Amino acid sequence: MDKFKIDDVAKESGVTKRTIRYYEEIGLLSPPERSNGGMRLYTREDIDRLKQIVNARDVLGFTLQEIIEYVNIRKEFETLRKAYMEDPDANRKHDRLLEVKQLLGKQLEMIDVKIEKMNEIRSETDRAYKRVCDAIDKFTT
């Protein structure tokens, strides 16, 4: 498995080394493996998780608390997914699918709340834009 230094992780994810260390401190990222010299060594999974965090922060506009909840749901999803794949029992598979459905429903609700707020802001801005256009039209007619 490939290991990545913090500089490489920062470049690929678009965040600073300080941000990465902060996310480790607050538990958004698991503490990475260390080299014999104490250097942090990250996995591809760590980089992917960091990208999810950045997307939740930047694209979805989640607060730090919402990001923590979002990432925890994602971790739980991955745990259930692995258990589902390894379990031969159909009844337990069904139960795990129900749990996954509930988890993903929570994530969708979180995203829907943000989309609803964005749509409200978009509508307000659109109304203001139209009023300005109407006012401009009055000057040109």
N, CA, C and O atoms as CSV, one atom per row, in Angstrom:
chain,resi,resn,atom,element,x,y,z
A,1,MET,N,N,0.850,-1.180,0.000
A,1,MET,CA,C,0.000,0.000,0.000
A,1,MET,C,C,0.893,1.240,0.000
A,1,MET,O,O,1.857,1.330,0.760
A,2,ASP,N,N,0.553,2.188,-0.865
A,2,ASP,CA,C,1.320,3.421,-0.957
A,2,ASP,C,C,1.116,4.279,0.275
A,2,ASP,O,O,0.029,4.319,0.852
A,3,LYS,N,N,2.178,4.965,0.669
A,3,LYS,CA,C,2.135,5.909,1.785
A,3,LYS,C,C,2.513,7.283,1.250
A,3,LYS,O,O,3.380,7.410,0.385
A,4,PHE,N,N,1.856,8.301,1.775
A,4,PHE,CA,C,2.063,9.658,1.291
A,4,PHE,C,C,2.467,10.570,2.441
A,4,PHE,O,O,1.967,10.447,3.560
A,5,LYS,N,N,3.387,11.491,2.141
A,5,LYS,CA,C,3.810,12.476,3.129
A,5,LYS,C,C,2.772,13.592,3.181
A,5,LYS,O,O,1.984,13.766,2.252
A,6,ILE,N,N,2.783,14.337,4.264
A,6,ILE,CA,C,1.777,15.377,4.471
A,6,ILE,C,C,1.817,16.432,3.368
A,6,ILE,O,O,0.773,16.971,3.000
A,7,ASP,N,N,3.015,16.740,2.826
A,7,ASP,CA,C,3.110,17.708,1.726
A,7,ASP,C,C,2.320,17.238,0.511
A,7,ASP,O,O,1.611,18.020,-0.123
A,8,ASP,N,N,2.450,15.950,0.195
A,8,ASP,CA,C,1.733,15.390,-0.959
A,8,ASP,C,C,0.224,15.393,-0.727
A,8,ASP,O,O,-0.555,15.690,-1.632
A,9,VAL,N,N,-0.175,15.060,0.498
A,9,VAL,CA,C,-1.592,15.032,0.849
A,9,VAL,C,C,-2.177,16.442,0.755
A,9,VAL,O,O,-3.280,16.632,0.242
A,10,ALA,N,N,-1.439,17.416,1.248
A,10,ALA,CA,C,-1.899,18.810,1.202
A,10,ALA,C,C,-2.084,19.269,-0.246
A,10,ALA,O,O,-3.092,19.892,-0.579
A,11,LYS,N,N,-1.116,18.964,-1.097
A,11,LYS,CA,C,-1.216,19.360,-2.511
A,11,LYS,C,C,-2.411,18.705,-3.193
A,11,LYS,O,O,-3.170,19.363,-3.904
A,12,GLU,N,N,-2.569,17.409,-2.971
A,12,GLU,CA,C,-3.647,16.683,-3.654
A,12,GLU,C,C,-5.032,17.084,-3.165
A,12,GLU,O,O,-5.985,17.118,-3.943
A,13,SER,N,N,-5.139,17.385,-1.882
A,13,SER,CA,C,-6.457,17.697,-1.321
A,13,SER,C,C,-6.787,19.181,-1.359
A,13,SER,O,O,-7.950,19.559,-1.223
A,14,GLY,N,N,-5.779,20.024,-1.542
A,14,GLY,CA,C,-6.027,21.460,-1.621
A,14,GLY,C,C,-6.185,22.142,-0.270
A,14,GLY,O,O,-6.754,23.231,-0.194
A,15,VAL,N,N,-5.696,21.529,0.783
A,15,VAL,CA,C,-5.728,22.154,2.110
A,15,VAL,C,C,-4.303,22.261,2.636
A,15,VAL,O,O,-3.388,21.620,2.119
A,16,THR,N,N,-4.131,23.062,3.650
A,16,THR,CA,C,-2.799,23.247,4.216
A,16,THR,C,C,-2.430,22.095,5.143
A,16,THR,O,O,-3.288,21.346,5.611
A,17,LYS,N,N,-1.131,21.977,5.395
A,17,LYS,CA,C,-0.663,20.964,6.344
A,17,LYS,C,C,-1.248,21.245,7.726
A,17,LYS,O,O,-1.588,20.320,8.464
A,18,ARG,N,N,-1.360,22.501,8.062
A,18,ARG,CA,C,-1.930,22.878,9.362
A,18,ARG,C,C,-3.378,22.399,9.475
A,18,ARG,O,O,-3.784,21.889,10.519
A,19,THR,N,N,-4.150,22.561,8.413
A,19,THR,CA,C,-5.538,22.099,8.404
A,19,THR,C,C,-5.607,20.586,8.578
A,19,THR,O,O,-6.452,20.078,9.314
A,20,ILE,N,N,-4.726,19.880,7.908
A,20,ILE,CA,C,-4.702,18.420,8.030
A,20,ILE,C,C,-4.438,18.023,9.483
A,20,ILE,O,O,-5.122,17.159,10.033
A,21,ARG,N,N,-3.443,18.661,10.096
A,21,ARG,CA,C,-3.127,18.338,11.488
A,21,ARG,C,C,-4.297,18.699,12.411
A,21,ARG,O,O,-4.577,17.980,13.371
A,22,TYR,N,N,-4.976,19.810,12.121
A,22,TYR,CA,C,-6.134,20.215,12.925
A,22,TYR,C,C,-7.252,19.187,12.802
A,22,TYR,O,O,-7.869,18.817,13.801
A,23,TYR,N,N,-7.515,18.728,11.591
A,23,TYR,CA,C,-8.549,17.717,11.392
A,23,TYR,C,C,-8.209,16.426,12.138
A,23,TYR,O,O,-9.105,15.730,12.617
A,24,GLU,N,N,-6.934,16.112,12.235
A,24,GLU,CA,C,-6.514,14.956,13.036
A,24,GLU,C,C,-6.807,15.206,14.518
A,24,GLU,O,O,-7.320,14.332,15.215
A,25,GLU,N,N,-6.476,16.405,14.983
A,25,GLU,CA,C,-6.687,16.763,16.394
A,25,GLU,C,C,-8.140,16.614,16.815
A,25,GLU,O,O,-8.427,16.108,17.900
A,26,ILE,N,N,-9.050,17.049,15.966
A,26,ILE,CA,C,-10.469,17.026,16.343
A,26,ILE,C,C,-11.168,15.732,15.946
A,26,ILE,O,O,-12.365,15.573,16.184
A,27,GLY,N,N,-10.427,14.809,15.344
A,27,GLY,CA,C,-10.979,13.497,15.052
A,27,GLY,C,C,-11.637,13.333,13.696
A,27,GLY,O,O,-12.229,12.288,13.429
A,28,LEU,N,N,-11.550,14.336,12.830
A,28,LEU,CA,C,-12.104,14.174,11.488
A,28,LEU,C,C,-11.263,13.210,10.665
A,28,LEU,O,O,-11.787,12.461,9.840
A,29,LEU,N,N,-9.976,13.236,10.892
A,29,LEU,CA,C,-9.062,12.287,10.267
A,29,LEU,C,C,-8.434,11.444,11.359
A,29,LEU,O,O,-8.114,11.945,12.437
A,30,SER,N,N,-8.260,10.172,11.079
A,30,SER,CA,C,-7.582,9.305,12.037
A,30,SER,C,C,-6.104,9.671,12.074
A,30,SER,O,O,-5.538,10.065,11.054
A,31,PRO,N,N,-5.477,9.545,13.235
A,31,PRO,CA,C,-4.039,9.811,13.287
A,31,PRO,C,C,-3.318,8.864,12.327
A,31,PRO,O,O,-3.571,7.660,12.336
A,32,PRO,N,N,-2.432,9.400,11.509
A,32,PRO,CA,C,-1.761,8.557,10.518
A,32,PRO,C,C,-0.649,7.727,11.144
A,32,PRO,O,O,-0.199,7.965,12.265
A,33,GLU,N,N,-0.241,6.758,10.374
A,33,GLU,CA,C,0.929,5.962,10.734
A,33,GLU,C,C,2.136,6.914,10.746
A,33,GLU,O,O,2.125,7.954,10.088
A,34,ARG,N,N,3.158,6.545,11.494
A,34,ARG,CA,C,4.370,7.371,11.549
A,34,ARG,C,C,5.574,6.559,11.069
A,34,ARG,O,O,5.656,5.351,11.287
A,35,SER,N,N,6.491,7.243,10.421
A,35,SER,CA,C,7.743,6.601,10.028
A,35,SER,C,C,8.634,6.478,11.264
A,35,SER,O,O,8.296,6.991,12.331
A,36,ASN,N,N,9.754,5.809,11.120
A,36,ASN,CA,C,10.695,5.690,12.237
A,36,ASN,C,C,11.160,7.062,12.719
A,36,ASN,O,O,11.454,7.244,13.900
A,37,GLY,N,N,11.222,8.011,11.812
A,37,GLY,CA,C,11.637,9.371,12.160
A,37,GLY,C,C,10.492,10.243,12.654
A,37,GLY,O,O,10.693,11.425,12.932
A,38,GLY,N,N,9.289,9.677,12.767
A,38,GLY,CA,C,8.144,10.428,13.274
A,38,GLY,C,C,7.342,11.165,12.207
A,38,GLY,O,O,6.411,11.900,12.534
A,39,MET,N,N,7.691,10.978,10.937
A,39,MET,CA,C,6.974,11.649,9.862
A,39,MET,C,C,5.611,11.000,9.646
A,39,MET,O,O,5.491,9.774,9.657
A,40,ARG,N,N,4.592,11.822,9.450
A,40,ARG,CA,C,3.252,11.303,9.185
A,40,ARG,C,C,3.223,10.617,7.821
A,40,ARG,O,O,3.761,11.129,6.840
A,41,LEU,N,N,2.582,9.445,7.781
A,41,LEU,CA,C,2.439,8.697,6.539
A,41,LEU,C,C,0.964,8.384,6.326
A,41,LEU,O,O,0.343,7.693,7.133
A,42,TYR,N,N,0.413,8.897,5.237
A,42,TYR,CA,C,-1.011,8.778,4.948
A,42,TYR,C,C,-1.260,7.739,3.868
A,42,TYR,O,O,-0.384,7.435,3.059
A,43,THR,N,N,-2.462,7.206,3.875
A,43,THR,CA,C,-2.880,6.240,2.865
A,43,THR,C,C,-3.788,6.930,1.848
A,43,THR,O,O,-4.206,8.072,2.038
A,44,ARG,N,N,-4.078,6.216,0.775
A,44,ARG,CA,C,-5.025,6.717,-0.233
A,44,ARG,C,C,-6.393,6.923,0.421
A,44,ARG,O,O,-7.105,7.869,0.082
A,45,GLU,N,N,-6.762,6.048,1.350
A,45,GLU,CA,C,-8.028,6.179,2.066
A,45,GLU,C,C,-8.078,7.494,2.864
A,45,GLU,O,O,-9.115,8.155,2.916
A,46,ASP,N,N,-6.954,7.861,3.480
A,46,ASP,CA,C,-6.880,9.131,4.215
A,46,ASP,C,C,-7.104,10.310,3.272
A,46,ASP,O,O,-7.820,11.255,3.602
A,47,ILE,N,N,-6.486,10.243,2.100
A,47,ILE,CA,C,-6.633,11.326,1.123
A,47,ILE,C,C,-8.082,11.403,0.649
A,47,ILE,O,O,-8.637,12.495,0.536
A,48,ASP,N,N,-8.690,10.270,0.375
A,48,ASP,CA,C,-10.087,10.257,-0.057
A,48,ASP,C,C,-11.003,10.832,1.021
A,48,ASP,O,O,-11.912,11.604,0.718
A,49,ARG,N,N,-10.766,10.460,2.271
A,49,ARG,CA,C,-11.574,10.988,3.370
A,49,ARG,C,C,-11.396,12.509,3.465
A,49,ARG,O,O,-12.367,13.236,3.672
A,50,LEU,N,N,-10.177,12.977,3.317
A,50,LEU,CA,C,-9.917,14.415,3.373
A,50,LEU,C,C,-10.644,15.143,2.243
A,50,LEU,O,O,-11.172,16.237,2.444
A,51,LYS,N,N,-10.669,14.545,1.076
A,51,LYS,CA,C,-11.407,15.142,-0.047
A,51,LYS,C,C,-12.902,15.217,0.263
A,51,LYS,O,O,-13.558,16.197,-0.091
A,52,GLN,N,N,-13.446,14.188,0.922
A,52,GLN,CA,C,-14.854,14.225,1.334
A,52,GLN,C,C,-15.091,15.375,2.315
A,52,GLN,O,O,-16.095,16.082,2.227
A,53,ILE,N,N,-14.174,15.549,3.230
A,53,ILE,CA,C,-14.297,16.624,4.216
A,53,ILE,C,C,-14.267,17.981,3.515
A,53,ILE,O,O,-15.073,18.861,3.815
A,54,VAL,N,N,-13.342,18.138,2.590
A,54,VAL,CA,C,-13.217,19.408,1.860
A,54,VAL,C,C,-14.490,19.670,1.047
A,54,VAL,O,O,-14.971,20.803,1.002
A,55,ASN,N,N,-15.033,18.640,0.411
A,55,ASN,CA,C,-16.277,18.813,-0.348
A,55,ASN,C,C,-17.437,19.185,0.566
A,55,ASN,O,O,-18.243,20.054,0.233
A,56,ALA,N,N,-17.520,18.527,1.714
A,56,ALA,CA,C,-18.588,18.861,2.661
A,56,ALA,C,C,-18.460,20.302,3.128
A,56,ALA,O,O,-19.459,20.997,3.311
A,57,ARG,N,N,-17.233,20.740,3.319
A,57,ARG,CA,C,-16.988,22.109,3.779
A,57,ARG,C,C,-17.224,23.128,2.662
A,57,ARG,O,O,-17.959,24.099,2.843
A,58,ASP,N,N,-16.600,22.900,1.514
A,58,ASP,CA,C,-16.607,23.900,0.453
A,58,ASP,C,C,-17.833,23.847,-0.453
A,58,ASP,O,O,-18.422,24.882,-0.767
A,59,VAL,N,N,-18.211,22.663,-0.864
A,59,VAL,CA,C,-19.327,22.531,-1.806
A,59,VAL,C,C,-20.666,22.600,-1.071
A,59,VAL,O,O,-21.578,23.313,-1.490
A,60,LEU,N,N,-20.773,21.857,0.020
A,60,LEU,CA,C,-22.042,21.802,0.741
A,60,LEU,C,C,-22.172,22.903,1.789
A,60,LEU,O,O,-23.272,23.167,2.273
A,61,GLY,N,N,-21.070,23.542,2.142
A,61,GLY,CA,C,-21.126,24.621,3.122
A,61,GLY,C,C,-21.407,24.145,4.531
A,61,GLY,O,O,-21.985,24.878,5.334
A,62,PHE,N,N,-21.005,22.929,4.838
A,62,PHE,CA,C,-21.251,22.383,6.166
A,62,PHE,C,C,-20.384,23.074,7.211
A,62,PHE,O,O,-19.243,23.453,6.946
A,63,THR,N,N,-20.949,23.228,8.400
A,63,THR,CA,C,-20.181,23.707,9.543
A,63,THR,C,C,-19.276,22.570,10.008
A,63,THR,O,O,-19.414,21.431,9.563
A,64,LEU,N,N,-18.363,22.890,10.896
A,64,LEU,CA,C,-17.465,21.867,11.415
A,64,LEU,C,C,-18.247,20.744,12.094
A,64,LEU,O,O,-17.925,19.569,11.921
A,65,GLN,N,N,-19.261,21.101,12.859
A,65,GLN,CA,C,-20.079,20.083,13.528
A,65,GLN,C,C,-20.815,19.220,12.506
A,65,GLN,O,O,-20.903,18.004,12.675
A,66,GLU,N,N,-21.339,19.831,11.457
A,66,GLU,CA,C,-22.024,19.066,10.411
A,66,GLU,C,C,-21.045,18.152,9.674
A,66,GLU,O,O,-21.395,17.033,9.299
A,67,ILE,N,N,-19.827,18.630,9.469
A,67,ILE,CA,C,-18.811,17.804,8.806
A,67,ILE,C,C,-18.505,16.582,9.657
A,67,ILE,O,O,-18.391,15.472,9.138
A,68,ILE,N,N,-18.372,16.783,10.962
A,68,ILE,CA,C,-18.104,15.662,11.861
A,68,ILE,C,C,-19.219,14.631,11.749
A,68,ILE,O,O,-18.955,13.434,11.644
A,69,GLU,N,N,-20.468,15.100,11.772
A,69,GLU,CA,C,-21.609,14.186,11.652
A,69,GLU,C,C,-21.595,13.478,10.295
A,69,GLU,O,O,-21.806,12.268,10.217
A,70,TYR,N,N,-21.348,14.230,9.243
A,70,TYR,CA,C,-21.317,13.689,7.882
A,70,TYR,C,C,-20.237,12.611,7.752
A,70,TYR,O,O,-20.488,11.544,7.192
A,71,VAL,N,N,-19.044,12.890,8.267
A,71,VAL,CA,C,-17.932,11.949,8.183
A,71,VAL,C,C,-18.204,10.717,9.039
A,71,VAL,O,O,-17.877,9.600,8.637
A,72,ASN,N,N,-18.796,10.907,10.205
A,72,ASN,CA,C,-19.128,9.758,11.056
A,72,ASN,C,C,-20.139,8.847,10.376
A,72,ASN,O,O,-20.041,7.623,10.472
A,73,ILE,N,N,-21.104,9.436,9.693
A,73,ILE,CA,C,-22.074,8.639,8.939
A,73,ILE,C,C,-21.339,7.856,7.851
A,73,ILE,O,O,-21.619,6.680,7.620
A,74,ARG,N,N,-20.410,8.515,7.199
A,74,ARG,CA,C,-19.650,7.863,6.131
A,74,ARG,C,C,-18.828,6.687,6.675
A,74,ARG,O,O,-18.764,5.626,6.054
A,75,LYS,N,N,-18.203,6.886,7.838
A,75,LYS,CA,C,-17.431,5.803,8.466
A,75,LYS,C,C,-18.337,4.626,8.799
A,75,LYS,O,O,-17.994,3.471,8.547
A,76,GLU,N,N,-19.494,4.934,9.365
A,76,GLU,CA,C,-20.448,3.880,9.723
A,76,GLU,C,C,-20.932,3.152,8.469
A,76,GLU,O,O,-21.089,1.931,8.473
A,77,PHE,N,N,-21.164,3.898,7.412
A,77,PHE,CA,C,-21.569,3.312,6.136
A,77,PHE,C,C,-20.515,2.318,5.646
A,77,PHE,O,O,-20.850,1.205,5.242
A,78,GLU,N,N,-19.250,2.718,5.682
A,78,GLU,CA,C,-18.174,1.845,5.219
A,78,GLU,C,C,-18.083,0.575,6.060
A,78,GLU,O,O,-17.859,-0.512,5.527
A,79,THR,N,N,-18.257,0.715,7.377
A,79,THR,CA,C,-18.233,-0.442,8.268
A,79,THR,C,C,-19.364,-1.405,7.918
A,79,THR,O,O,-19.150,-2.613,7.820
A,80,LEU,N,N,-20.565,-0.865,7.730
A,80,LEU,CA,C,-21.708,-1.707,7.377
A,80,LEU,C,C,-21.547,-2.336,5.999
A,80,LEU,O,O,-21.939,-3.483,5.781
A,81,ARG,N,N,-20.974,-1.589,5.085
A,81,ARG,CA,C,-20.760,-2.108,3.730
A,81,ARG,C,C,-19.818,-3.311,3.757
A,81,ARG,O,O,-20.079,-4.326,3.110
A,82,LYS,N,N,-18.729,-3.192,4.504
A,82,LYS,CA,C,-17.782,-4.304,4.609
A,82,LYS,C,C,-18.430,-5.509,5.278
A,82,LYS,O,O,-18.246,-6.646,4.844
A,83,ALA,N,N,-19.184,-5.251,6.333
A,83,ALA,CA,C,-19.861,-6.352,7.031
A,83,ALA,C,C,-20.861,-7.031,6.102
A,83,ALA,O,O,-20.977,-8.257,6.092
A,84,TYR,N,N,-21.574,-6.238,5.330
A,84,TYR,CA,C,-22.539,-6.780,4.371
A,84,TYR,C,C,-21.840,-7.693,3.364
A,84,TYR,O,O,-22.302,-8.800,3.088
A,85,MET,N,N,-20.734,-7.217,2.826
A,85,MET,CA,C,-20.023,-7.975,1.796
A,85,MET,C,C,-19.475,-9.303,2.337
A,85,MET,O,O,-19.385,-10.288,1.603
A,86,GLU,N,N,-19.113,-9.321,3.616
A,86,GLU,CA,C,-18.491,-10.512,4.204
A,86,GLU,C,C,-19.493,-11.483,4.816
A,86,GLU,O,O,-19.135,-12.623,5.114
A,87,ASP,N,N,-20.733,-11.059,5.010
A,87,ASP,CA,C,-21.720,-11.868,5.716
A,87,ASP,C,C,-22.510,-12.741,4.739
A,87,ASP,O,O,-23.140,-12.209,3.825
A,88,PRO,N,N,-22.494,-14.062,4.909
A,88,PRO,CA,C,-23.245,-14.934,4.006
A,88,PRO,C,C,-24.732,-15.041,4.368
A,88,PRO,O,O,-25.531,-15.519,3.562
A,89,ASP,N,N,-25.106,-14.600,5.570
A,89,ASP,CA,C,-26.475,-14.753,6.050
A,89,ASP,C,C,-27.396,-13.707,5.413
A,89,ASP,O,O,-27.174,-12.508,5.578
A,90,ALA,N,N,-28.404,-14.144,4.702
A,90,ALA,CA,C,-29.312,-13.242,3.979
A,90,ALA,C,C,-30.100,-12.335,4.925
A,90,ALA,O,O,-30.316,-11.165,4.609
A,91,ASN,N,N,-30.527,-12.845,6.064
A,91,ASN,CA,C,-31.287,-12.022,7.010
A,91,ASN,C,C,-30.438,-10.880,7.564
A,91,ASN,O,O,-30.906,-9.747,7.676
A,92,ARG,N,N,-29.195,-11.186,7.907
A,92,ARG,CA,C,-28.302,-10.138,8.418
A,92,ARG,C,C,-27.967,-9.145,7.313
A,92,ARG,O,O,-27.852,-7.947,7.573
A,93,LYS,N,N,-27.811,-9.623,6.094
A,93,LYS,CA,C,-27.556,-8.721,4.965
A,93,LYS,C,C,-28.722,-7.741,4.820
A,93,LYS,O,O,-28.521,-6.541,4.631
A,94,HIS,N,N,-29.919,-8.263,4.910
A,94,HIS,CA,C,-31.109,-7.417,4.801
A,94,HIS,C,C,-31.108,-6.361,5.909
A,94,HIS,O,O,-31.367,-5.185,5.652
A,95,ASP,N,N,-30.817,-6.781,7.134
A,95,ASP,CA,C,-30.783,-5.850,8.267
A,95,ASP,C,C,-29.730,-4.773,8.055
A,95,ASP,O,O,-29.954,-3.603,8.367
A,96,ARG,N,N,-28.591,-5.168,7.527
A,96,ARG,CA,C,-27.524,-4.188,7.272
A,96,ARG,C,C,-27.943,-3.204,6.183
A,96,ARG,O,O,-27.644,-2.013,6.264
A,97,LEU,N,N,-28.626,-3.703,5.184
A,97,LEU,CA,C,-29.117,-2.806,4.130
A,97,LEU,C,C,-30.098,-1.784,4.697
A,97,LEU,O,O,-30.088,-0.619,4.300
A,98,LEU,N,N,-30.933,-2.221,5.615
A,98,LEU,CA,C,-31.864,-1.280,6.254
A,98,LEU,C,C,-31.104,-0.209,7.040
A,98,LEU,O,O,-31.483,0.962,7.034
A,99,GLU,N,N,-30.036,-0.619,7.710
A,99,GLU,CA,C,-29.216,0.349,8.445
A,99,GLU,C,C,-28.536,1.322,7.488
A,99,GLU,O,O,-28.485,2.524,7.746
A,100,VAL,N,N,-28.017,0.797,6.386
A,100,VAL,CA,C,-27.360,1.648,5.388
A,100,VAL,C,C,-28.363,2.634,4.799
A,100,VAL,O,O,-28.044,3.806,4.600
A,101,LYS,N,N,-29.556,2.165,4.527
A,101,LYS,CA,C,-30.601,3.036,3.987
A,101,LYS,C,C,-30.864,4.196,4.942
A,101,LYS,O,O,-30.988,5.342,4.512
A,102,GLN,N,N,-30.947,3.900,6.225
A,102,GLN,CA,C,-31.187,4.942,7.228
A,102,GLN,C,C,-30.025,5.939,7.274
A,102,GLN,O,O,-30.245,7.148,7.346
A,103,LEU,N,N,-28.800,5.434,7.232
A,103,LEU,CA,C,-27.625,6.311,7.259
A,103,LEU,C,C,-27.595,7.237,6.044
A,103,LEU,O,O,-27.399,8.446,6.170
A,104,LEU,N,N,-27.790,6.651,4.881
A,104,LEU,CA,C,-27.771,7.467,3.667
A,104,LEU,C,C,-28.926,8.453,3.645
A,104,LEU,O,O,-28.802,9.549,3.099
A,105,GLY,N,N,-30.048,8.067,4.236
A,105,GLY,CA,C,-31.169,8.993,4.368
A,105,GLY,C,C,-30.788,10.204,5.206
A,105,GLY,O,O,-31.182,11.327,4.892
A,106,LYS,N,N,-30.018,9.980,6.275
A,106,LYS,CA,C,-29.546,11.098,7.110
A,106,LYS,C,C,-28.652,12.026,6.308
A,106,LYS,O,O,-28.777,13.247,6.392
A,107,GLN,N,N,-27.743,11.440,5.525
A,107,GLN,CA,C,-26.867,12.277,4.711
A,107,GLN,C,C,-27.673,13.072,3.684
A,107,GLN,O,O,-27.414,14.255,3.464
A,108,LEU,N,N,-28.641,12.420,3.066
A,108,LEU,CA,C,-29.471,13.129,2.086
A,108,LEU,C,C,-30.244,14.274,2.740
A,108,LEU,O,O,-30.385,15.345,2.150
A,109,GLU,N,N,-30.740,14.053,3.949
A,109,GLU,CA,C,-31.437,15.126,4.665
A,109,GLU,C,C,-30.512,16.305,4.919
A,109,GLU,O,O,-30.912,17.458,4.755
A,110,MET,N,N,-29.279,16.022,5.317
A,110,MET,CA,C,-28.314,17.086,5.566
A,110,MET,C,C,-28.058,17.886,4.289
A,110,MET,O,O,-28.004,19.116,4.315
A,111,ILE,N,N,-27.903,17.182,3.187
A,111,ILE,CA,C,-27.653,17.843,1.902
A,111,ILE,C,C,-28.888,18.622,1.463
A,111,ILE,O,O,-28.771,19.745,0.971
A,112,ASP,N,N,-30.069,18.034,1.637
A,112,ASP,CA,C,-31.304,18.710,1.233
A,112,ASP,C,C,-31.520,20.021,1.990
A,112,ASP,O,O,-32.014,20.994,1.420
A,113,VAL,N,N,-31.154,20.048,3.260
A,113,VAL,CA,C,-31.279,21.288,4.042
A,113,VAL,C,C,-30.404,22.374,3.425
A,113,VAL,O,O,-30.838,23.517,3.289
A,114,LYS,N,N,-29.182,22.025,3.053
A,114,LYS,CA,C,-28.281,23.001,2.428
A,114,LYS,C,C,-28.817,23.450,1.075
A,114,LYS,O,O,-28.772,24.636,0.751
A,115,ILE,N,N,-29.318,22.516,0.292
A,115,ILE,CA,C,-29.858,22.867,-1.022
A,115,ILE,C,C,-31.056,23.794,-0.872
A,115,ILE,O,O,-31.196,24.757,-1.626
A,116,GLU,N,N,-31.917,23.509,0.092
A,116,GLU,CA,C,-33.080,24.360,0.327
A,116,GLU,C,C,-32.654,25.787,0.687
A,116,GLU,O,O,-33.221,26.758,0.186
A,117,LYS,N,N,-31.663,25.899,1.548
A,117,LYS,CA,C,-31.159,27.230,1.918
A,117,LYS,C,C,-30.548,27.931,0.715
A,117,LYS,O,O,-30.755,29.128,0.519
A,118,MET,N,N,-29.790,27.181,-0.097
A,118,MET,CA,C,-29.201,27.771,-1.299
A,118,MET,C,C,-30.280,28.237,-2.261
A,118,MET,O,O,-30.159,29.304,-2.861
A,119,ASN,N,N,-31.328,27.451,-2.411
A,119,ASN,CA,C,-32.424,27.837,-3.300
A,119,ASN,C,C,-33.133,29.090,-2.805
A,119,ASN,O,O,-33.542,29.930,-3.607
A,120,GLU,N,N,-33.282,29.221,-1.484
A,120,GLU,CA,C,-33.880,30.438,-0.929
A,120,GLU,C,C,-33.017,31.652,-1.239
A,120,GLU,O,O,-33.529,32.692,-1.654
A,121,ILE,N,N,-31.728,31.524,-1.042
A,121,ILE,CA,C,-30.808,32.627,-1.337
A,121,ILE,C,C,-30.828,32.934,-2.826
A,121,ILE,O,O,-30.813,34.097,-3.231
A,122,ARG,N,N,-30.862,31.882,-3.637
A,122,ARG,CA,C,-30.907,32.062,-5.099
A,122,ARG,C,C,-32.171,32.813,-5.498
A,122,ARG,O,O,-32.116,33.716,-6.334
A,123,SER,N,N,-33.299,32.454,-4.915
A,123,SER,CA,C,-34.569,33.126,-5.238
A,123,SER,C,C,-34.545,34.589,-4.824
A,123,SER,O,O,-34.996,35.456,-5.573
A,124,GLU,N,N,-34.022,34.866,-3.636
A,124,GLU,CA,C,-33.925,36.259,-3.174
A,124,GLU,C,C,-33.053,37.073,-4.116
A,124,GLU,O,O,-33.406,38.193,-4.485
A,125,THR,N,N,-31.920,36.513,-4.502
A,125,THR,CA,C,-31.011,37.217,-5.402
A,125,THR,C,C,-31.645,37.398,-6.773
A,125,THR,O,O,-31.488,38.445,-7.402
A,126,ASP,N,N,-32.360,36.384,-7.233
A,126,ASP,CA,C,-33.032,36.464,-8.525
A,126,ASP,C,C,-34.090,37.577,-8.525
A,126,ASP,O,O,-34.207,38.333,-9.489
A,127,ARG,N,N,-34.856,37.665,-7.430
A,127,ARG,CA,C,-35.871,38.734,-7.336
A,127,ARG,C,C,-35.213,40.111,-7.354
A,127,ARG,O,O,-35.697,41.021,-8.027
A,128,ALA,N,N,-34.122,40.266,-6.627
A,128,ALA,CA,C,-33.417,41.554,-6.610
A,128,ALA,C,C,-32.863,41.866,-8.000
A,128,ALA,O,O,-32.929,43.008,-8.456
A,129,TYR,N,N,-32.324,40.864,-8.662
A,129,TYR,CA,C,-31.778,41.040,-10.000
A,129,TYR,C,C,-32.865,41.516,-10.965
A,129,TYR,O,O,-32.638,42.430,-11.758
A,130,LYS,N,N,-34.038,40.900,-10.897
A,130,LYS,CA,C,-35.143,41.274,-11.784
A,130,LYS,C,C,-35.621,42.701,-11.508
A,130,LYS,O,O,-35.956,43.438,-12.435
A,131,ARG,N,N,-35.651,43.088,-10.227
A,131,ARG,CA,C,-36.044,44.469,-9.892
A,131,ARG,C,C,-35.052,45.470,-10.475
A,131,ARG,O,O,-35.445,46.518,-10.988
A,132,VAL,N,N,-33.777,45.142,-10.393
A,132,VAL,CA,C,-32.756,46.025,-10.963
A,132,VAL,C,C,-32.909,46.091,-12.475
A,132,VAL,O,O,-32.820,47.171,-13.058
A,133,CYS,N,N,-33.136,44.961,-13.112
A,133,CYS,CA,C,-33.328,44.948,-14.573
A,133,CYS,C,C,-34.549,45.781,-14.966
A,133,CYS,O,O,-34.509,46.526,-15.946
A,134,ASP,N,N,-35.635,45.650,-14.196
A,134,ASP,CA,C,-36.839,46.441,-14.473
A,134,ASP,C,C,-36.555,47.932,-14.321
A,134,ASP,O,O,-37.016,48.740,-15.127
A,135,ALA,N,N,-35.794,48.297,-13.287
A,135,ALA,CA,C,-35.453,49.705,-13.071
A,135,ALA,C,C,-34.588,50.223,-14.204
A,135,ALA,O,O,-34.771,51.358,-14.644
A,136,ILE,N,N,-33.655,49.425,-14.686
A,136,ILE,CA,C,-32.818,49.829,-15.805
A,136,ILE,C,C,-33.654,50.019,-17.050
A,136,ILE,O,O,-33.443,50.968,-17.805
A,137,ASP,N,N,-34.618,49.108,-17.273
A,137,ASP,CA,C,-35.486,49.196,-18.438
A,137,ASP,C,C,-36.293,50.496,-18.445
A,137,ASP,O,O,-36.554,51.054,-19.511
A,138,LYS,N,N,-36.685,50.976,-17.281
A,138,LYS,CA,C,-37.438,52.220,-17.192
A,138,LYS,C,C,-36.630,53.399,-17.692
A,138,LYS,O,O,-37.174,54.345,-18.261
A,139,PHE,N,N,-35.326,53.332,-17.474
A,139,PHE,CA,C,-34.454,54.418,-17.945
A,139,PHE,C,C,-34.218,54.355,-19.449
A,139,PHE,O,O,-33.951,55.377,-20.079
A,140,THR,N,N,-34.312,53.189,-20.011
A,140,THR,CA,C,-34.010,53.044,-21.449
A,140,THR,C,C,-35.251,53.097,-22.325
A,140,THR,O,O,-35.137,53.122,-23.551
A,141,THR,N,N,-36.442,53.116,-21.717
A,141,THR,CA,C,-37.646,53.180,-22.560
A,141,THR,C,C,-38.243,54.546,-22.599
A,141,THR,O,O,-39.257,54.758,-23.264
